[in-house]
Amino acid sequence: MEVKAIYRFVRMSAFKVRDVTREIQGRPVAAALDIVAFSPKKAAFLVQKTLKSAIANAENNHNLRADTLVVKEAVAGESTTIKRFTPKARGSAGPIRKRTSHIFITLSDEITVKRREKQGGKSAGKKAAKGAAKKSAEKSNE
C-alpha cells in the first residue's frame, strides 16, 4: 500500500530541496530519517517534517508498521514564484525572485530493500581464485 504526504509552498527553491530528496529515495524509513536528521542543510529539516507526516499517515490511517516502510518516491517540484523589485542605479529596478516549492513523499510497504554484500568477502574470494589459477597455470607450463 502506498502512503503520501505533501508539504506545499515551502519557502525554498526546489533545486536546494532536490539534493536531500534524492538521498532518501529508495531507502528504508529508518535510514532516511537518519540521513535527514544529520544533514546540515535547511532543506533536510523540511523533508524530515514531511517524512514524519507520511509515517504518521501510514500508522494512523492505514495501520502500517513504520519499520516495514520504504521511501518509494521523494520529489521536490517548483511552485509559484513571488516577484519583487529592488532599486538600482539611475532609476531602474532589478528583479528579485523568491522561489517556492512543493515536497512530495510516497512510502510503500510492497518494495523489498536490497542489501549489498560487503566488498571484502566477494572480491577477496575472486582474487584468491585468480591467484590459484595463475599458480596452477605456471606449474603446468614448467
Backbone torsions as a table, in degrees:
resi	resn	phi	psi	omega
1	MET	NA	141.7	179.7
2	GLU	-101.6	139.8	179.1
3	VAL	-126.8	136.6	-176.2
4	LYS	-120.5	154.3	170.3
5	ALA	-144.2	139.7	-178.1
6	ILE	-129.4	130.0	173.7
7	TYR	-112.4	110.8	-172.9
8	ARG	-101.1	151.0	176.4
9	PHE	56.9	50.0	175.3
10	VAL	-74.7	131.8	-176.6
11	ARG	-82.4	60.9	177.1
12	MET	-155.1	148.3	-177.9
13	SER	-69.8	148.7	-178.7
14	ALA	-64.0	-29.2	179.3
15	PHE	-59.6	-41.1	-179.2
16	LYS	-73.9	-34.0	-177.9
17	VAL	-75.4	-31.4	-177.3
18	ARG	-61.6	-30.3	178.1
19	ASP	-58.3	-42.3	-177.6
20	VAL	-77.2	-40.9	-177.1
21	THR	-66.6	-32.3	177.8
22	ARG	-67.3	-31.9	-178.9
23	GLU	-69.4	-34.1	-174.5
24	ILE	-92.4	-11.1	-175.5
25	GLN	-66.5	130.1	178.5
26	GLY	85.9	2.8	-178.0
27	ARG	-101.0	158.1	172.9
28	PRO	-64.5	156.3	-175.0
29	VAL	-60.5	-40.8	-178.9
30	ALA	-62.3	-43.4	179.2
31	ALA	-67.1	-39.2	179.5
32	ALA	-64.5	-40.2	178.2
33	LEU	-64.8	-37.8	177.6
34	ASP	-64.6	-41.4	-179.0
35	ILE	-62.3	-48.0	-177.4
36	VAL	-74.1	-25.6	179.5
37	ALA	-69.7	-35.0	-175.6
38	PHE	-103.2	6.3	176.6
39	SER	-82.1	136.1	-177.1
40	PRO	-81.1	-1.0	-175.1
41	LYS	-81.1	150.0	176.8
42	LYS	-66.4	-34.4	-180.0
43	ALA	-63.1	-28.4	-179.3
44	ALA	-63.3	-38.6	178.3
45	PHE	-64.8	-40.7	-179.1
46	LEU	-68.7	-38.6	177.5
47	VAL	-69.1	-37.9	178.1
48	GLN	-61.9	-40.5	178.7
49	LYS	-61.9	-43.0	179.0
50	THR	-68.8	-40.4	179.3
51	LEU	-64.0	-42.2	177.3
52	LYS	-64.7	-35.4	176.4
53	SER	-64.9	-41.0	178.5
54	ALA	-65.5	-38.9	177.8
55	ILE	-64.8	-42.6	178.5
56	ALA	-63.9	-38.4	176.3
57	ASN	-61.8	-41.0	-179.2
58	ALA	-66.4	-42.9	-177.4
59	GLU	-72.0	-44.4	-173.5
60	ASN	-84.1	-39.3	-174.5
61	ASN	-91.0	-28.9	-173.6
62	HIS	-122.4	3.9	178.9
63	ASN	53.6	43.5	177.5
64	LEU	-100.4	151.8	177.4
65	ARG	-89.3	139.1	-175.5
66	ALA	-67.8	-29.8	-176.3
67	ASP	-75.3	-10.0	177.5
68	THR	-97.8	-4.2	-174.3
69	LEU	-87.4	149.1	177.8
70	VAL	-129.7	143.3	176.9
71	VAL	-75.2	102.8	-178.6
72	LYS	-75.0	-42.2	-176.2
73	GLU	-148.0	134.5	174.1
74	ALA	-136.2	113.1	-172.0
75	VAL	-130.7	142.9	172.3
76	ALA	-119.2	117.4	-179.6
77	GLY	-110.8	155.1	-179.9
78	GLU	-73.5	148.6	178.4
79	SER	-123.7	-159.8	-178.7
80	THR	-67.9	153.4	177.5
81	THR	-113.1	126.2	177.2
82	ILE	-84.1	126.5	-174.6
83	LYS	-107.7	127.9	178.4
84	ARG	-131.4	168.4	178.6
85	PHE	-131.4	144.8	175.8
86	THR	-118.3	142.0	-179.5
87	PRO	-67.4	140.7	178.5
88	LYS	-123.1	-176.1	-177.1
89	ALA	-67.0	149.6	175.7
90	ARG	59.6	35.0	173.3
91	GLY	77.6	9.5	178.6
92	SER	-91.6	174.8	-178.3
93	ALA	-132.3	144.9	178.1
94	GLY	-111.5	138.9	-177.0
95	PRO	-75.4	146.8	170.6
96	ILE	-124.6	125.1	179.0
97	ARG	-110.7	115.6	177.9
98	LYS	-98.0	101.1	-172.7
99	ARG	-83.7	147.8	175.8
100	THR	-128.7	166.6	-177.9
101	SER	-149.0	168.7	174.4
102	HIS	-117.3	138.2	176.7
103	ILE	-110.2	123.4	178.3
104	PHE	-114.7	126.2	176.6
105	ILE	-126.2	129.3	177.6
106	THR	-119.4	126.3	177.0
107	LEU	-107.6	149.9	179.1
108	SER	-142.7	147.5	175.1
109	ASP	-105.3	2.3	-176.8
110	GLU	-90.4	-15.1	-177.8
111	ILE	-88.8	133.3	174.9
112	THR	-94.7	141.4	-178.0
113	VAL	-88.5	127.0	178.0
114	LYS	-91.3	124.4	178.8
115	ARG	-96.0	140.2	176.8
116	ARG	-83.8	145.7	174.2
117	GLU	-82.9	157.5	-179.5
118	LYS	-67.7	143.2	-176.4
119	GLN	-67.7	-36.7	-175.2
120	GLY	-60.3	-41.9	-175.8
121	GLY	-68.6	-44.5	-176.7
122	LYS	-71.7	-53.3	-173.9
123	SER	-70.1	-33.4	179.0
124	ALA	-64.1	-38.2	178.4
125	GLY	-65.4	-40.0	179.4
126	LYS	-67.2	-41.7	-179.9
127	LYS	-64.5	-41.1	179.6
128	ALA	-64.2	-39.8	179.4
129	ALA	-66.4	-39.7	178.2
130	LYS	-64.9	-42.7	179.9
131	GLY	-62.3	-41.9	179.4
132	ALA	-66.3	-37.9	178.7
133	ALA	-65.4	-40.2	178.5
134	LYS	-63.4	-45.4	-178.3
135	LYS	-62.6	-42.0	-180.0
136	SER	-68.2	-34.3	177.3
137	ALA	-67.5	-39.1	179.7
138	GLU	-66.9	-39.8	179.8
139	LYS	-66.5	-37.4	-180.0
140	SER	-70.8	-28.8	178.1
141	ASN	-73.3	-25.5	-176.9
142	GLU	-75.1	NA	NA
